[in-house]
Amino acid sequence: MALALTALLAGCSSAPSLHYYSLDADGTPQAAPVTHPQHQLVLRPVQISDQLDNVSLVYQLEGKELLFTEYQRWAGSLDGQLNQLTLNGLSARLPGWVVRQDGARQGPVLTISVQRFQGRFDGRAVLSGRWRLLAEDGRVLQDNPFHMERVLPADGYGALVGELSIGWQLLLDQIAIELRKG
């Protein structure tokens, strides 16, 4: 009886546990206060594809099959995390700009839609989608697709989340460069 109870407890202790991941920007500099803003940017909420609108991390197997992880989850909504990273990241990268996400209507409007934000069977993190800059009247000023593949430095979901976070920061670098040009 004692042996059976020990085996049962050992089996219970080896049950998988949930792991939660957040996208953070440890290396993102803090935005300086803007006393006399020269430009304003209206940031619309980041849109993610339906397949990403899930608490689970997404992993693409060979072919077109997707695996939604059962025990590896986002610590909050993915679109919410991307919105906060984008607001903070662009504010820090665009000195002299006020980046607003409060329904403001003055200034150019930035929209970002994300199609892929996932791991892949070959050990890569994949980010793809499109960002657009619109004039106040809705005219498209810029329409830029993006696609990044980052090699994971190690196995595991922590490495995947780290590379997805780095990829997002690189995307924000590209967007800020384009905005400063125009």
C-alpha positions in Angstrom: 0.0 0.0 0.0 2.8 2.4 0.9 4.6 1.6 -2.4 1.3 2.3 -4.4 0.9 5.7 -2.5 4.5 6.7 -3.2 4.0 5.9 -6.9 0.8 7.9 -7.0 2.4 10.9 -5.4 5.4 10.7 -7.7 3.1 10.6 -10.7 1.3 13.7 -9.4 4.5 15.6 -8.8 5.6 15.0 -12.4 2.4 16.5 -13.9 3.2 19.4 -16.3 2.8 22.9 -14.9 1.8 26.1 -16.6 4.5 28.6 -17.6 3.6 32.2 -18.4 5.7 34.5 -20.7 5.7 38.2 -21.2 7.3 40.3 -23.8 9.4 42.9 -22.0 11.7 45.5 -23.3 14.5 45.5 -20.8 16.9 47.2 -23.3 14.4 49.9 -24.4 15.5 53.4 -23.3 12.9 55.4 -21.4 11.3 58.2 -23.4 12.3 61.7 -22.3 9.5 64.1 -21.6 8.5 66.2 -24.6 8.1 69.8 -23.6 7.6 71.3 -27.1 6.5 68.5 -29.4 7.4 68.9 -33.0 5.3 66.0 -34.2 2.5 63.8 -33.1 1.8 60.2 -34.0 -1.5 58.5 -33.5 -1.0 54.8 -32.7 -3.9 52.5 -33.4 -4.1 49.2 -31.4 -2.0 46.5 -32.8 -4.1 44.0 -34.7 -3.2 40.3 -34.5 -4.5 37.5 -36.7 -7.3 35.3 -35.3 -4.8 32.4 -35.0 -2.7 34.4 -32.6 -5.6 35.7 -30.5 -5.0 33.0 -28.0 -3.4 32.6 -24.6 -1.2 29.8 -25.9 2.1 30.3 -27.7 2.0 29.2 -31.3 4.4 26.8 -32.8 4.4 25.9 -36.5 5.2 22.2 -37.3 6.3 21.1 -40.7 4.0 22.2 -43.4 1.1 24.4 -42.4 0.1 22.6 -39.2 0.1 24.9 -36.1 0.4 23.7 -32.5 -1.1 25.8 -29.7 0.9 25.0 -26.6 -1.0 23.7 -23.7 1.3 24.7 -20.9 3.2 27.6 -22.4 1.0 30.8 -22.3 1.2 34.5 -22.6 1.0 36.4 -19.3 -1.7 38.7 -20.6 -3.1 39.2 -24.0 -0.6 39.2 -26.8 -2.1 42.3 -28.5 -2.1 44.2 -25.2 1.6 43.4 -24.7 2.5 44.4 -28.3 0.5 47.6 -27.8 2.4 48.6 -24.7 5.8 47.7 -26.2 5.0 49.7 -29.3 3.8 52.8 -27.4 6.8 52.7 -25.1 9.3 51.7 -27.8 8.3 54.4 -30.4 8.1 57.1 -27.7 11.7 56.3 -26.8 12.9 56.1 -30.4 11.2 59.3 -31.6 12.5 62.2 -29.5 10.4 65.4 -30.1 7.3 63.3 -31.0 4.3 62.6 -28.9 3.0 59.1 -29.5 -0.6 58.8 -28.5 -3.0 55.9 -28.3 -6.0 57.7 -26.8 -8.1 58.2 -29.9 -6.4 61.4 -30.9 -7.2 62.5 -34.5 -4.4 65.0 -35.2 -1.3 63.8 -36.9 -0.4 60.7 -39.0 -1.8 57.4 -37.9 0.2 54.2 -37.5 -1.4 50.8 -37.8 0.3 47.5 -37.4 -1.2 44.1 -38.2 0.6 40.9 -37.2 0.0 37.7 -39.2 2.7 35.5 -37.7 4.3 35.7 -34.2 5.4 32.2 -33.5 8.0 29.5 -33.3 8.8 27.2 -36.1 10.0 23.5 -36.3 13.4 24.5 -37.7 14.4 26.5 -34.5 13.3 30.0 -35.7 11.1 32.7 -34.4 8.9 34.1 -37.1 7.3 37.6 -37.2 5.4 38.9 -40.1 2.7 41.4 -41.0 2.3 44.9 -42.3 2.5 48.4 -40.9 0.9 51.4 -42.5 1.2 55.1 -42.0 -1.9 57.0 -42.9 -2.5 60.7 -43.3 -5.2 62.4 -41.1 -7.6 62.1 -44.1 -7.0 58.3 -44.4 -4.6 58.4 -47.4 -1.9 55.8 -47.2 1.5 57.4 -46.9 3.5 54.2 -46.4 2.5 50.6 -46.6 5.3 48.2 -45.5 5.1 44.5 -45.1 7.6 43.0 -42.7 8.9 39.5 -42.3 11.6 38.4 -39.9 13.1 35.1 -39.0 15.4 34.9 -36.0 17.4 31.8 -35.1 16.8 30.6 -31.5 20.0 30.6 -29.5 18.8 27.7 -27.4 16.0 25.2 -27.1 12.9 26.2 -25.1 10.0 28.5 -25.1 12.0 31.1 -23.1 14.4 31.4 -26.0 11.5 31.7 -28.4 9.8 34.5 -26.5 13.2 36.3 -26.2 13.7 36.2 -29.9 10.1 37.3 -30.6 10.7 40.3 -28.3 14.0 41.2 -30.0 12.3 40.9 -33.4 9.6 43.3 -32.3 12.2 45.8 -31.1 13.9 45.6 -34.5 10.6 46.2 -36.2 10.1 49.3 -34.0 13.6 50.5 -35.0 12.7 50.2 -38.7 9.4 52.0 -38.2 11.1 54.9 -36.3 13.7 55.3 -39.0 11.0 55.5 -41.7 9.0 58.0 -39.6 12.0 60.3 -39.0 12.7 60.3 -42.8 9.2 61.5 -43.7 
